[in-house]
Amino acid sequence: MRIRYIGVGIGILLTSCWWFVIQSFTPYPILIGSLVIFQIGLGYYVGKKFEELQWLAFHDSLTDVFANKYFFNKMEEEIVQAKKYQYEVTLIVFDLDHFKKYNDTCGHVAGDQLLQDFARLLKKNIRRGDVIGRWGGEEFVILLPQTNTEDGVEVASRIQQNFRQQFNGITASIGIASFPTHAQTAKELATYADEAMYEAKKKRDSLHIAKSIANYTSSG
């Protein structure tokens, strides 16, 4: 339930309390009615403002996707559910190639527009239950619940191809890791997907999958 309507409910509850108090002192129904309207309106206004503040706290102001911290909290919650119900979760990390050069050449306004356009592209290529976040700078992340690595690669490749076509050859490097194949915790999932993205970044416009847990153990 939206917080603004909770505010209305609280306003109605407080109005009921005021009703019993005020009607004992005044015979004017217009005054009582005005107080009722004021209290309900105030509850709606306060609830609406709280929603706006909550939205700003959870979302990146430029791209309207989830901010880093809130995205990670959602990922932790998803891993807990995945362990409980035994399903796979895949994390995809995107980094826009040569973004600094693009920013310096075309200007910061164009750079901001590119980030916004890329965020919209991501939204068009996910399901209702998937989660998009901005990791920071030109890095974006998608969390795909109930998705294995192979299906995650298919999603990432489709986005990568659409990005090339839509933005005249601007490219992205991509890293992918899955629970439980590559990681057992949300922190590991983020770390290994990020490491895979940096491996992809060495070639640019490529996709790299994290090493399996067995490989991490043997190399550690």
Residue pairs with C-beta under 8 A, 6 or more apart in sequence:
2 47
2 51
3 47
3 48
3 50
3 51
3 54
4 44
4 47
4 48
4 50
4 51
5 44
5 47
6 47
7 43
7 44
7 45
7 46
7 47
7 48
7 50
8 40
8 43
8 44
8 47
9 43
10 43
11 39
11 40
11 41
11 42
11 43
11 44
12 39
12 40
12 43
14 39
14 43
15 35
15 36
15 39
15 40
18 35
18 36
18 39
19 32
19 36
22 31
22 32
22 35
23 32
26 32
57 67
57 70
58 66
58 67
58 70
59 65
59 66
59 67
59 70
60 66
60 67
60 133
60 134
62 112
62 115
62 116
62 134
63 115
63 116
63 118
63 119
63 134
63 140
64 119
65 119
65 122
65 123
65 132
65 133
65 134
65 140
66 74
66 131
66 132
66 133
66 134
67 133
67 134
68 133
68 134
68 135
68 136
70 133
71 131
71 133
71 134
71 135
71 141
71 143
72 133
72 186
72 190
74 131
74 133
74 143
75 91
75 131
75 143
75 186
75 189
75 190
76 186
78 89
78 131
78 143
78 145
78 186
79 89
79 179
79 185
79 186
79 189
81 145
82 88
82 89
82 145
82 179
82 180
87 145
87 146
88 146
88 147
88 148
88 149
88 178
88 179
88 180
88 181
89 143
89 144
89 145
89 146
89 147
89 178
89 179
89 189
90 143
90 144
90 147
90 148
90 149
90 151
90 152
90 176
90 177
90 178
90 179
91 141
91 142
91 143
91 144
91 152
91 176
91 177
91 178
91 189
91 190
91 193
92 141
92 142
92 144
92 152
92 155
92 156
92 174
92 175
92 176
92 193
93 135
93 139
93 140
93 141
93 174
93 175
93 176
93 193
93 194
93 196
93 197
94 118
94 122
94 139
94 140
94 141
94 142
94 156
94 159
94 172
94 173
94 174
94 197
95 138
95 139
95 172
95 173
95 174
95 197
95 200
95 201
96 102
96 114
96 115
96 118
96 138
96 139
96 170
96 171
96 172
97 170
97 171
97 172
97 173
97 201
97 204
97 205
98 170
98 171
98 204
99 111
99 114
99 137
99 138
102 110
102 111
102 114
102 170
103 110
103 111
114 167
114 170
115 134
115 138
117 166
117 167
118 140
118 163
118 167
118 172
119 132
119 134
119 140
121 159
121 162
121 163
121 166
122 132
122 140
122 142
122 159
123 132
125 155
125 158
125 159
125 162
126 132
126 142
126 144
126 155
127 144
129 145
129 146
130 142
130 143
130 144
130 145
131 142
131 143
132 140
132 141
132 142
133 140
133 141
133 142
133 143
134 140
134 141
135 141
135 194
139 197
141 193
142 155
142 156
144 151
144 152
144 155
147 155
147 178
148 178
148 181
149 176
149 177
149 178
149 181
149 182
149 209
152 176
152 178
153 176
153 207
153 209
156 174
156 176
156 207
157 207
159 172
160 171
160 172
160 174
160 205
160 207
163 170
163 171
163 172
164 170
164 171
164 205
171 204
171 205
172 205
173 197
173 200
173 201
173 203
173 204
173 205
173 206
173 207
173 208
174 197
174 200
174 206
174 207
174 208
175 193
175 194
175 195
175 196
175 197
175 198
175 199
175 200
175 207
175 208
175 209
175 210
176 193
176 196
176 207
176 208
176 209
176 210
177 183
177 189
177 192
177 193
177 196
177 209
177 210
178 189
178 210
179 189
180 213
181 212
181 213
182 188
182 189
182 192
182 193
182 209
182 210
182 211
182 212
182 213
182 216
183 189
183 191
183 192
183 210
183 213
184 213
192 210
192 211
192 216
193 210
195 210
196 208
196 209
196 210
197 208
199 208
200 206
200 207
200 208
211 219
